[in-house]
Amino acid sequence: GVFSPMPEIREVDDLDIKGNKYLTLQGNYMQGDYTQGEYVDRKNIAKWKSEKLEMGVKLEKPKPIFEKIDSKAVAEELDKLK
């Protein structure tokens, strides 16, 4: 299912400068609503909930989300701020 539709880049009118336009990042985060011209059915939206684990089920080994930054690279960037 879908937790929320992906955000969209939309061009909007500047309220302060007449005729000026700029891009914004927006989205429709309503569950079971229209997004990008298509109806998102409430039945297909994922729910945040815990699920019961059966005893003995083998779980996948966790993978890091982020790569660790090398200590030397961190030190170099911090030196630039001095």
PDB file of N, CA, C and O in Angstrom, chain B, residues numbered from 101:
ATOM      1  N   GLY B 101       0.817  -1.192   0.000  1.00  0.00           N
ATOM      2  CA  GLY B 101       0.000   0.000   0.000  1.00  0.00           C
ATOM      3  C   GLY B 101       0.859   1.253   0.000  1.00  0.00           C
ATOM      4  O   GLY B 101       2.087   1.177  -0.002  1.00  0.00           O
ATOM      5  N   VAL B 102       0.219   2.378   0.002  1.00  0.00           N
ATOM      6  CA  VAL B 102       0.862   3.695  -0.039  1.00  0.00           C
ATOM      7  C   VAL B 102       0.617   4.400   1.289  1.00  0.00           C
ATOM      8  O   VAL B 102      -0.526   4.485   1.737  1.00  0.00           O
ATOM      9  N   PHE B 103       1.683   4.914   1.933  1.00  0.00           N
ATOM     10  CA  PHE B 103       1.499   5.671   3.164  1.00  0.00           C
ATOM     11  C   PHE B 103       1.026   7.079   2.852  1.00  0.00           C
ATOM     12  O   PHE B 103       0.149   7.610   3.534  1.00  0.00           O
ATOM     13  N   SER B 104       1.600   7.680   1.831  1.00  0.00           N
ATOM     14  CA  SER B 104       1.128   8.984   1.345  1.00  0.00           C
ATOM     15  C   SER B 104       1.662   9.151  -0.070  1.00  0.00           C
ATOM     16  O   SER B 104       2.743   8.657  -0.390  1.00  0.00           O
ATOM     17  N   PRO B 105       0.915   9.841  -0.911  1.00  0.00           N
ATOM     18  CA  PRO B 105       1.391  10.050  -2.281  1.00  0.00           C
ATOM     19  C   PRO B 105       2.694  10.843  -2.291  1.00  0.00           C
ATOM     20  O   PRO B 105       2.976  11.596  -1.359  1.00  0.00           O
ATOM     21  N   MET B 106       3.475  10.675  -3.335  1.00  0.00           N
ATOM     22  CA  MET B 106       4.731  11.409  -3.486  1.00  0.00           C
ATOM     23  C   MET B 106       4.447  12.898  -3.659  1.00  0.00           C
ATOM     24  O   MET B 106       3.446  13.258  -4.279  1.00  0.00           O
ATOM     25  N   PRO B 107       5.298  13.766  -3.129  1.00  0.00           N
ATOM     26  CA  PRO B 107       5.126  15.202  -3.352  1.00  0.00           C
ATOM     27  C   PRO B 107       5.336  15.544  -4.822  1.00  0.00           C
ATOM     28  O   PRO B 107       5.963  14.795  -5.570  1.00  0.00           O
ATOM     29  N   GLU B 108       4.804  16.676  -5.207  1.00  0.00           N
ATOM     30  CA  GLU B 108       4.891  17.121  -6.597  1.00  0.00           C
ATOM     31  C   GLU B 108       5.508  18.510  -6.644  1.00  0.00           C
ATOM     32  O   GLU B 108       5.328  19.306  -5.723  1.00  0.00           O
ATOM     33  N   ILE B 109       6.238  18.802  -7.719  1.00  0.00           N
ATOM     34  CA  ILE B 109       6.751  20.156  -7.939  1.00  0.00           C
ATOM     35  C   ILE B 109       5.683  20.904  -8.718  1.00  0.00           C
ATOM     36  O   ILE B 109       5.292  20.486  -9.807  1.00  0.00           O
ATOM     37  N   ARG B 110       5.214  22.009  -8.157  1.00  0.00           N
ATOM     38  CA  ARG B 110       4.153  22.793  -8.791  1.00  0.00           C
ATOM     39  C   ARG B 110       4.606  24.239  -8.945  1.00  0.00           C
ATOM     40  O   ARG B 110       5.274  24.790  -8.070  1.00  0.00           O
ATOM     41  N   GLU B 111       4.234  24.846 -10.070  1.00  0.00           N
ATOM     42  CA  GLU B 111       4.519  26.253 -10.295  1.00  0.00           C
ATOM     43  C   GLU B 111       3.362  27.073  -9.720  1.00  0.00           C
ATOM     44  O   GLU B 111       2.193  26.790  -9.981  1.00  0.00           O
ATOM     45  N   VAL B 112       3.710  28.087  -8.939  1.00  0.00           N
ATOM     46  CA  VAL B 112       2.686  28.924  -8.316  1.00  0.00           C
ATOM     47  C   VAL B 112       2.965  30.395  -8.601  1.00  0.00           C
ATOM     48  O   VAL B 112       4.092  30.773  -8.918  1.00  0.00           O
ATOM     49  N   ASP B 113       1.933  31.214  -8.487  1.00  0.00           N
ATOM     50  CA  ASP B 113       2.066  32.661  -8.664  1.00  0.00           C
ATOM     51  C   ASP B 113       2.605  33.291  -7.393  1.00  0.00           C
ATOM     52  O   ASP B 113       2.183  32.945  -6.290  1.00  0.00           O
ATOM     53  N   ASP B 114       3.537  34.216  -7.553  1.00  0.00           N
ATOM     54  CA  ASP B 114       4.060  34.985  -6.425  1.00  0.00           C
ATOM     55  C   ASP B 114       2.980  35.969  -5.979  1.00  0.00           C
ATOM     56  O   ASP B 114       2.453  36.711  -6.807  1.00  0.00           O
ATOM     57  N   LEU B 115       2.646  35.990  -4.711  1.00  0.00           N
ATOM     58  CA  LEU B 115       1.606  36.889  -4.207  1.00  0.00           C
ATOM     59  C   LEU B 115       2.114  38.309  -4.019  1.00  0.00           C
ATOM     60  O   LEU B 115       1.321  39.247  -3.927  1.00  0.00           O
ATOM     61  N   ASP B 116       3.441  38.476  -3.962  1.00  0.00           N
ATOM     62  CA  ASP B 116       4.015  39.802  -3.744  1.00  0.00           C
ATOM     63  C   ASP B 116       4.428  40.504  -5.044  1.00  0.00           C
ATOM     64  O   ASP B 116       4.315  41.724  -5.162  1.00  0.00           O
ATOM     65  N   ILE B 117       4.900  39.728  -6.003  1.00  0.00           N
ATOM     66  CA  ILE B 117       5.380  40.316  -7.264  1.00  0.00           C
ATOM     67  C   ILE B 117       4.478  39.833  -8.396  1.00  0.00           C
ATOM     68  O   ILE B 117       4.555  38.676  -8.812  1.00  0.00           O
ATOM     69  N   LYS B 118       3.639  40.710  -8.882  1.00  0.00           N
ATOM     70  CA  LYS B 118       2.677  40.355  -9.924  1.00  0.00           C
ATOM     71  C   LYS B 118       3.398  39.833 -11.170  1.00  0.00           C
ATOM     72  O   LYS B 118       4.347  40.450 -11.655  1.00  0.00           O
ATOM     73  N   GLY B 119       2.938  38.698 -11.674  1.00  0.00           N
ATOM     74  CA  GLY B 119       3.519  38.103 -12.874  1.00  0.00           C
ATOM     75  C   GLY B 119       4.685  37.174 -12.606  1.00  0.00           C
ATOM     76  O   GLY B 119       5.097  36.426 -13.493  1.00  0.00           O
ATOM     77  N   ASN B 120       5.226  37.209 -11.390  1.00  0.00           N
ATOM     78  CA  ASN B 120       6.343  36.330 -11.047  1.00  0.00           C
ATOM     79  C   ASN B 120       5.809  34.958 -10.642  1.00  0.00           C
ATOM     80  O   ASN B 120       4.791  34.862  -9.956  1.00  0.00           O
ATOM     81  N   LYS B 121       6.488  33.914 -11.062  1.00  0.00           N
ATOM     82  CA  LYS B 121       6.121  32.544 -10.688  1.00  0.00           C
ATOM     83  C   LYS B 121       7.354  31.847 -10.134  1.00  0.00           C
ATOM     84  O   LYS B 121       8.484  32.227 -10.442  1.00  0.00           O
ATOM     85  N   TYR B 122       7.131  30.824  -9.314  1.00  0.00           N
ATOM     86  CA  TYR B 122       8.240  30.023  -8.803  1.00  0.00           C
ATOM     87  C   TYR B 122       7.742  28.615  -8.508  1.00  0.00           C
ATOM     88  O   TYR B 122       6.538  28.371  -8.423  1.00  0.00           O
ATOM     89  N   LEU B 123       8.692  27.692  -8.353  1.00  0.00           N
ATOM     90  CA  LEU B 123       8.355  26.297  -8.109  1.00  0.00           C
ATOM     91  C   LEU B 123       8.277  26.022  -6.613  1.00  0.00           C
ATOM     92  O   LEU B 123       9.064  26.554  -5.830  1.00  0.00           O
ATOM     93  N   THR B 124       7.317  25.186  -6.226  1.00  0.00           N
ATOM     94  CA  THR B 124       7.186  24.765  -4.837  1.00  0.00           C
ATOM     95  C   THR B 124       7.047  23.247  -4.788  1.00  0.00           C
ATOM     96  O   THR B 124       6.658  22.616  -5.771  1.00  0.00           O
ATOM     97  N   LEU B 125       7.361  22.683  -3.661  1.00  0.00           N
ATOM     98  CA  LEU B 125       7.183  21.257  -3.439  1.00  0.00           C
ATOM     99  C   LEU B 125       5.906  21.098  -2.628  1.00  0.00           C
ATOM    100  O   LEU B 125       5.822  21.558  -1.490  1.00  0.00           O
ATOM    101  N   GLN B 126       4.919  20.446  -3.218  1.00  0.00           N
ATOM    102  CA  GLN B 126       3.625  20.292  -2.567  1.00  0.00           C
ATOM    103  C   GLN B 126       3.167  18.853  -2.714  1.00  0.00           C
ATOM    104  O   GLN B 126       3.778  18.054  -3.423  1.00  0.00           O
ATOM    105  N   GLY B 127       2.094  18.547  -2.037  1.00  0.00           N
ATOM    106  CA  GLY B 127       1.539  17.213  -2.179  1.00  0.00           C
ATOM    107  C   GLY B 127       0.174  17.126  -1.550  1.00  0.00           C
ATOM    108  O   GLY B 127      -0.234  17.987  -0.771  1.00  0.00           O
ATOM    109  N   ASN B 128      -0.516  16.079  -1.900  1.00  0.00           N
ATOM    110  CA  ASN B 128      -1.822  15.801  -1.331  1.00  0.00           C
ATOM    111  C   ASN B 128      -1.638  14.639  -0.367  1.00  0.00           C
ATOM    112  O   ASN B 128      -1.426  13.503  -0.792  1.00  0.00           O
ATOM    113  N   TYR B 129      -1.716  14.912   0.894  1.00  0.00           N
ATOM    114  CA  TYR B 129      -1.440  13.884   1.882  1.00  0.00           C
ATOM    115  C   TYR B 129      -2.698  13.322   2.535  1.00  0.00           C
ATOM    116  O   TYR B 129      -2.633  12.626   3.548  1.00  0.00           O
ATOM    117  N   MET B 130      -3.836  13.635   1.938  1.00  0.00           N
ATOM    118  CA  MET B 130      -5.101  13.086   2.438  1.00  0.00           C
ATOM    119  C   MET B 130      -5.192  11.620   2.022  1.00  0.00           C
ATOM    120  O   MET B 130      -4.892  11.276   0.879  1.00  0.00           O
ATOM    121  N   GLN B 131      -5.601  10.768   2.939  1.00  0.00           N
ATOM    122  CA  GLN B 131      -5.779   9.370   2.574  1.00  0.00           C
ATOM    123  C   GLN B 131      -7.108   9.219   1.841  1.00  0.00           C
ATOM    124  O   GLN B 131      -8.114   9.810   2.232  1.00  0.00           O
ATOM    125  N   GLY B 132      -7.100   8.424   0.779  1.00  0.00           N
ATOM    126  CA  GLY B 132      -8.316   8.177   0.030  1.00  0.00           C
ATOM    127  C   GLY B 132      -8.799   9.422  -0.684  1.00  0.00           C
ATOM    128  O   GLY B 132      -9.986   9.742  -0.621  1.00  0.00           O
ATOM    129  N   ASP B 133      -7.921  10.124  -1.353  1.00  0.00           N
ATOM    130  CA  ASP B 133      -8.271  11.377  -1.994  1.00  0.00           C
ATOM    131  C   ASP B 133      -7.666  11.393  -3.398  1.00  0.00           C
ATOM    132  O   ASP B 133      -6.971  10.455  -3.790  1.00  0.00           O
ATOM    133  N   TYR B 134      -7.928  12.446  -4.138  1.00  0.00           N
ATOM    134  CA  TYR B 134      -7.375  12.571  -5.479  1.00  0.00           C
ATOM    135  C   TYR B 134      -5.928  13.042  -5.402  1.00  0.00           C
ATOM    136  O   TYR B 134      -5.591  13.927  -4.616  1.00  0.00           O
ATOM    137  N   THR B 135      -5.092  12.449  -6.217  1.00  0.00           N
ATOM    138  CA  THR B 135      -3.710  12.891  -6.325  1.00  0.00           C
ATOM    139  C   THR B 135      -3.276  12.735  -7.764  1.00  0.00           C
ATOM    140  O   THR B 135      -3.485  11.681  -8.365  1.00  0.00           O
ATOM    141  N   GLN B 136      -2.686  13.750  -8.315  1.00  0.00           N
ATOM    142  CA  GLN B 136      -2.226  13.751  -9.703  1.00  0.00           C
ATOM    143  C   GLN B 136      -3.343  13.316 -10.640  1.00  0.00           C
ATOM    144  O   GLN B 136      -3.097  12.617 -11.623  1.00  0.00           O
ATOM    145  N   GLY B 137      -4.580  13.731 -10.335  1.00  0.00           N
ATOM    146  CA  GLY B 137      -5.715  13.436 -11.196  1.00  0.00           C
ATOM    147  C   GLY B 137      -6.277  12.035 -11.065  1.00  0.00           C
ATOM    148  O   GLY B 137      -7.217  11.679 -11.775  1.00  0.00           O
ATOM    149  N   GLU B 138      -5.714  11.229 -10.164  1.00  0.00           N
ATOM    150  CA  GLU B 138      -6.218   9.870  -9.985  1.00  0.00           C
ATOM    151  C   GLU B 138      -6.687   9.692  -8.550  1.00  0.00           C
ATOM    152  O   GLU B 138      -6.104  10.241  -7.616  1.00  0.00           O
ATOM    153  N   TYR B 139      -7.756   8.913  -8.393  1.00  0.00           N
ATOM    154  CA  TYR B 139      -8.273   8.663  -7.060  1.00  0.00           C
ATOM    155  C   TYR B 139      -7.440   7.594  -6.367  1.00  0.00           C
ATOM    156  O   TYR B 139      -7.211   6.518  -6.919  1.00  0.00           O
ATOM    157  N   VAL B 140      -6.992   7.895  -5.163  1.00  0.00           N
ATOM    158  CA  VAL B 140      -6.263   6.917  -4.360  1.00  0.00           C
ATOM    159  C   VAL B 140      -7.293   6.246  -3.457  1.00  0.00           C
ATOM    160  O   VAL B 140      -7.837   6.869  -2.546  1.00  0.00           O
ATOM    161  N   ASP B 141      -7.549   4.987  -3.719  1.00  0.00           N
ATOM    162  CA  ASP B 141      -8.559   4.251  -2.969  1.00  0.00           C
ATOM    163  C   ASP B 141      -8.077   4.004  -1.540  1.00  0.00           C
ATOM    164  O   ASP B 141      -6.954   3.545  -1.329  1.00  0.00           O
ATOM    165  N   ARG B 142      -8.918   4.305  -0.576  1.00  0.00           N
ATOM    166  CA  ARG B 142      -8.570   4.137   0.835  1.00  0.00           C
ATOM    167  C   ARG B 142      -8.148   2.701   1.146  1.00  0.00           C
ATOM    168  O   ARG B 142      -7.342   2.491   2.052  1.00  0.00           O
ATOM    169  N   LYS B 143      -8.661   1.717   0.431  1.00  0.00           N
ATOM    170  CA  LYS B 143      -8.317   0.317   0.688  1.00  0.00           C
ATOM    171  C   LYS B 143      -6.859   0.024   0.349  1.00  0.00           C
ATOM    172  O   LYS B 143      -6.271  -0.895   0.920  1.00  0.00           O
ATOM    173  N   ASN B 144      -6.260   0.791  -0.574  1.00  0.00           N
ATOM    174  CA  ASN B 144      -4.890   0.531  -1.009  1.00  0.00           C
ATOM    175  C   ASN B 144      -3.853   1.315  -0.226  1.00  0.00           C
ATOM    176  O   ASN B 144      -2.663   1.237  -0.532  1.00  0.00           O
ATOM    177  N   ILE B 145      -4.276   2.062   0.770  1.00  0.00           N
ATOM    178  CA  ILE B 145      -3.340   2.867   1.546  1.00  0.00           C
ATOM    179  C   ILE B 145      -2.848   2.049   2.733  1.00  0.00           C
ATOM    180  O   ILE B 145      -3.639   1.490   3.493  1.00  0.00           O
ATOM    181  N   ALA B 146      -1.535   1.991   2.877  1.00  0.00           N
ATOM    182  CA  ALA B 146      -0.946   1.215   3.966  1.00  0.00           C
ATOM    183  C   ALA B 146      -1.285   1.847   5.314  1.00  0.00           C
ATOM    184  O   ALA B 146      -1.434   3.064   5.419  1.00  0.00           O
ATOM    185  N   LYS B 147      -1.401   1.036   6.309  1.00  0.00           N
ATOM    186  CA  LYS B 147      -1.699   1.502   7.665  1.00  0.00           C
ATOM    187  C   LYS B 147      -0.452   1.332   8.528  1.00  0.00           C
ATOM    188  O   LYS B 147       0.254   0.329   8.433  1.00  0.00           O
ATOM    189  N   TRP B 148      -0.196   2.332   9.373  1.00  0.00           N
ATOM    190  CA  TRP B 148       0.895   2.207  10.347  1.00  0.00           C
ATOM    191  C   TRP B 148       0.358   1.382  11.494  1.00  0.00           C
ATOM    192  O   TRP B 148      -0.477   1.847  12.270  1.00  0.00           O
ATOM    193  N   LYS B 149       0.835   0.165  11.601  1.00  0.00           N
ATOM    194  CA  LYS B 149       0.389  -0.704  12.688  1.00  0.00           C
ATOM    195  C   LYS B 149       1.451  -1.770  12.936  1.00  0.00           C
ATOM    196  O   LYS B 149       2.249  -2.093  12.055  1.00  0.00           O
ATOM    197  N   SER B 150       1.444  -2.297  14.129  1.00  0.00           N
ATOM    198  CA  SER B 150       2.375  -3.381  14.417  1.00  0.00           C
ATOM    199  C   SER B 150       1.762  -4.687  13.924  1.00  0.00           C
ATOM    200  O   SER B 150       0.542  -4.844  13.866  1.00  0.00           O
ATOM    201  N   GLU B 151       2.627  -5.597  13.580  1.00  0.00           N
ATOM    202  CA  GLU B 151       2.174  -6.904  13.128  1.00  0.00           C
ATOM    203  C   GLU B 151       2.781  -7.964  14.032  1.00  0.00           C
ATOM    204  O   GLU B 151       3.946  -7.874  14.418  1.00  0.00           O
ATOM    205  N   LYS B 152       1.996  -8.950  14.359  1.00  0.00           N
ATOM    206  CA  LYS B 152       2.451 -10.020  15.225  1.00  0.00           C
ATOM    207  C   LYS B 152       3.463 -10.878  14.478  1.00  0.00           C
ATOM    208  O   LYS B 152       3.223 -11.304  13.349  1.00  0.00           O
ATOM    209  N   LEU B 153       4.601 -11.127  15.127  1.00  0.00           N
ATOM    210  CA  LEU B 153       5.622 -11.993  14.544  1.00  0.00           C
ATOM    211  C   LEU B 153       5.427 -13.404  15.078  1.00  0.00           C
ATOM    212  O   LEU B 153       5.242 -13.618  16.276  1.00  0.00           O
ATOM    213  N   GLU B 154       5.473 -14.340  14.175  1.00  0.00           N
ATOM    214  CA  GLU B 154       5.371 -15.740  14.572  1.00  0.00           C
ATOM    215  C   GLU B 154       6.724 -16.195  15.098  1.00  0.00           C
ATOM    216  O   GLU B 154       7.760 -15.849  14.530  1.00  0.00           O
ATOM    217  N   MET B 155       6.722 -16.960  16.168  1.00  0.00           N
ATOM    218  CA  MET B 155       7.954 -17.448  16.742  1.00  0.00           C
ATOM    219  C   MET B 155       8.673 -18.350  15.742  1.00  0.00           C
ATOM    220  O   MET B 155       8.056 -19.201  15.101  1.00  0.00           O
ATOM    221  N   GLY B 156       9.989 -18.152  15.618  1.00  0.00           N
ATOM    222  CA  GLY B 156      10.800 -18.983  14.747  1.00  0.00           C
ATOM    223  C   GLY B 156      10.952 -18.452  13.336  1.00  0.00           C
ATOM    224  O   GLY B 156      11.725 -19.000  12.550  1.00  0.00           O
ATOM    225  N   VAL B 157      10.223 -17.386  12.998  1.00  0.00           N
ATOM    226  CA  VAL B 157      10.350 -16.817  11.658  1.00  0.00           C
ATOM    227  C   VAL B 157      11.695 -16.110  11.562  1.00  0.00           C
ATOM    228  O   VAL B 157      12.032 -15.290  12.416  1.00  0.00           O
ATOM    229  N   LYS B 158      12.469 -16.428  10.515  1.00  0.00           N
ATOM    230  CA  LYS B 158      13.783 -15.818  10.334  1.00  0.00           C
ATOM    231  C   LYS B 158      13.606 -14.415   9.752  1.00  0.00           C
ATOM    232  O   LYS B 158      12.918 -14.227   8.748  1.00  0.00           O
ATOM    233  N   LEU B 159      14.236 -13.441  10.397  1.00  0.00           N
ATOM    234  CA  LEU B 159      14.181 -12.054   9.935  1.00  0.00           C
ATOM    235  C   LEU B 159      15.404 -11.740   9.095  1.00  0.00           C
ATOM    236  O   LEU B 159      16.476 -12.309   9.301  1.00  0.00           O
ATOM    237  N   GLU B 160      15.232 -10.817   8.134  1.00  0.00           N
ATOM    238  CA  GLU B 160      16.367 -10.390   7.325  1.00  0.00           C
ATOM    239  C   GLU B 160      17.342  -9.603   8.197  1.00  0.00           C
ATOM    240  O   GLU B 160      16.951  -8.919   9.142  1.00  0.00           O
ATOM    241  N   LYS B 161      18.626  -9.723   7.849  1.00  0.00           N
ATOM    242  CA  LYS B 161      19.644  -8.955   8.551  1.00  0.00           C
ATOM    243  C   LYS B 161      19.440  -7.471   8.232  1.00  0.00           C
ATOM    244  O   LYS B 161      19.303  -7.114   7.061  1.00  0.00           O
ATOM    245  N   PRO B 162      19.417  -6.601   9.247  1.00  0.00           N
ATOM    246  CA  PRO B 162      19.221  -5.175   8.973  1.00  0.00           C
ATOM    247  C   PRO B 162      20.360  -4.596   8.156  1.00  0.00           C
ATOM    248  O   PRO B 162      21.510  -5.018   8.275  1.00  0.00           O
ATOM    249  N   LYS B 163      20.017  -3.610   7.314  1.00  0.00           N
ATOM    250  CA  LYS B 163      21.014  -2.928   6.479  1.00  0.00           C
ATOM    251  C   LYS B 163      21.059  -1.470   6.890  1.00  0.00           C
ATOM    252  O   LYS B 163      20.020  -0.884   7.194  1.00  0.00           O
ATOM    253  N   PRO B 164      22.247  -0.868   6.904  1.00  0.00           N
ATOM    254  CA  PRO B 164      22.328   0.546   7.273  1.00  0.00           C
ATOM    255  C   PRO B 164      21.580   1.416   6.249  1.00  0.00           C
ATOM    256  O   PRO B 164      21.598   1.141   5.049  1.00  0.00           O
ATOM    257  N   ILE B 165      20.934   2.451   6.745  1.00  0.00           N
ATOM    258  CA  ILE B 165      20.218   3.378   5.870  1.00  0.00           C
ATOM    259  C   ILE B 165      21.199   4.365   5.256  1.00  0.00           C
ATOM    260  O   ILE B 165      21.076   4.729   4.086  1.00  0.00           O
ATOM    261  N   PHE B 166      22.173   4.796   6.049  1.00  0.00           N
ATOM    262  CA  PHE B 166      23.153   5.778   5.603  1.00  0.00           C
ATOM    263  C   PHE B 166      24.542   5.169   5.655  1.00  0.00           C
ATOM    264  O   PHE B 166      24.818   4.296   6.479  1.00  0.00           O
ATOM    265  N   GLU B 167      25.412   5.632   4.772  1.00  0.00           N
ATOM    266  CA  GLU B 167      26.803   5.209   4.778  1.00  0.00           C
ATOM    267  C   GLU B 167      27.573   6.094   5.755  1.00  0.00           C
ATOM    268  O   GLU B 167      27.387   7.311   5.771  1.00  0.00           O
ATOM    269  N   LYS B 168      28.431   5.492   6.563  1.00  0.00           N
ATOM    270  CA  LYS B 168      29.216   6.258   7.519  1.00  0.00           C
ATOM    271  C   LYS B 168      30.238   7.116   6.778  1.00  0.00           C
ATOM    272  O   LYS B 168      30.922   6.644   5.870  1.00  0.00           O
ATOM    273  N   ILE B 169      30.329   8.372   7.176  1.00  0.00           N
ATOM    274  CA  ILE B 169      31.274   9.294   6.560  1.00  0.00           C
ATOM    275  C   ILE B 169      32.643   9.093   7.203  1.00  0.00           C
ATOM    276  O   ILE B 169      32.758   8.979   8.423  1.00  0.00           O
ATOM    277  N   ASP B 170      33.667   9.053   6.375  1.00  0.00           N
ATOM    278  CA  ASP B 170      35.033   8.870   6.831  1.00  0.00           C
ATOM    279  C   ASP B 170      35.417  10.001   7.795  1.00  0.00           C
ATOM    280  O   ASP B 170      35.140  11.168   7.516  1.00  0.00           O
ATOM    281  N   SER B 171      36.043   9.670   8.908  1.00  0.00           N
ATOM    282  CA  SER B 171      36.447  10.650   9.928  1.00  0.00           C
ATOM    283  C   SER B 171      37.324  11.750   9.347  1.00  0.00           C
ATOM    284  O   SER B 171      37.211  12.910   9.742  1.00  0.00           O
ATOM    285  N   LYS B 172      38.207  11.387   8.403  1.00  0.00           N
ATOM    286  CA  LYS B 172      39.094  12.366   7.787  1.00  0.00           C
ATOM    287  C   LYS B 172      38.278  13.405   7.005  1.00  0.00           C
ATOM    288  O   LYS B 172      38.579  14.597   7.062  1.00  0.00           O
ATOM    289  N   ALA B 173      37.262  12.965   6.286  1.00  0.00           N
ATOM    290  CA  ALA B 173      36.411  13.885   5.517  1.00  0.00           C
ATOM    291  C   ALA B 173      35.661  14.826   6.453  1.00  0.00           C
ATOM    292  O   ALA B 173      35.498  16.007   6.146  1.00  0.00           O
ATOM    293  N   VAL B 174      35.205  14.312   7.588  1.00  0.00           N
ATOM    294  CA  VAL B 174      34.504  15.151   8.567  1.00  0.00           C
ATOM    295  C   VAL B 174      35.453  16.218   9.108  1.00  0.00           C
ATOM    296  O   VAL B 174      35.089  17.390   9.204  1.00  0.00           O
ATOM    297  N   ALA B 175      36.663  15.807   9.457  1.00  0.00           N
ATOM    298  CA  ALA B 175      37.659  16.747   9.989  1.00  0.00           C
ATOM    299  C   ALA B 175      37.981  17.836   8.969  1.00  0.00           C
ATOM    300  O   ALA B 175      38.102  19.007   9.329  1.00  0.00           O
ATOM    301  N   GLU B 176      38.119  17.457   7.693  1.00  0.00           N
ATOM    302  CA  GLU B 176      38.417  18.437   6.643  1.00  0.00           C
ATOM    303  C   GLU B 176      37.283  19.463   6.514  1.00  0.00           C
ATOM    304  O   GLU B 176      37.544  20.658   6.379  1.00  0.00           O
ATOM    305  N   GLU B 177      36.040  19.006   6.553  1.00  0.00           N
ATOM    306  CA  GLU B 177      34.893  19.915   6.435  1.00  0.00           C
ATOM    307  C   GLU B 177      34.802  20.834   7.654  1.00  0.00           C
ATOM    308  O   GLU B 177      34.478  22.014   7.521  1.00  0.00           O
ATOM    309  N   LEU B 178      35.090  20.293   8.843  1.00  0.00           N
ATOM    310  CA  LEU B 178      35.047  21.122  10.053  1.00  0.00           C
ATOM    311  C   LEU B 178      36.145  22.191  10.022  1.00  0.00           C
ATOM    312  O   LEU B 178      35.941  23.314  10.482  1.00  0.00           O
ATOM    313  N   ASP B 179      37.305  21.831   9.479  1.00  0.00           N
ATOM    314  CA  ASP B 179      38.395  22.804   9.355  1.00  0.00           C
ATOM    315  C   ASP B 179      38.013  23.957   8.458  1.00  0.00           C
ATOM    316  O   ASP B 179      38.448  25.086   8.687  1.00  0.00           O
ATOM    317  N   LYS B 180      37.219  23.704   7.453  1.00  0.00           N
ATOM    318  CA  LYS B 180      36.772  24.767   6.534  1.00  0.00           C
ATOM    319  C   LYS B 180      35.897  25.796   7.247  1.00  0.00           C
ATOM    320  O   LYS B 180      35.814  26.944   6.813  1.00  0.00           O
ATOM    321  N   LEU B 181      35.244  25.391   8.342  1.00  0.00           N
ATOM    322  CA  LEU B 181      34.345  26.292   9.065  1.00  0.00           C
ATOM    323  C   LEU B 181      35.089  27.208  10.033  1.00  0.00           C
ATOM    324  O   LEU B 181      34.500  28.132  10.595  1.00  0.00           O
ATOM    325  N   LYS B 182      36.363  26.956  10.222  1.00  0.00           N
ATOM    326  CA  LYS B 182      37.144  27.753  11.179  1.00  0.00           C
ATOM    327  C   LYS B 182      37.595  29.054  10.559  1.00  0.00           C
ATOM    328  O   LYS B 182      38.264  29.852  11.216  1.00  0.00           O
TER     329      LYS B 182
END
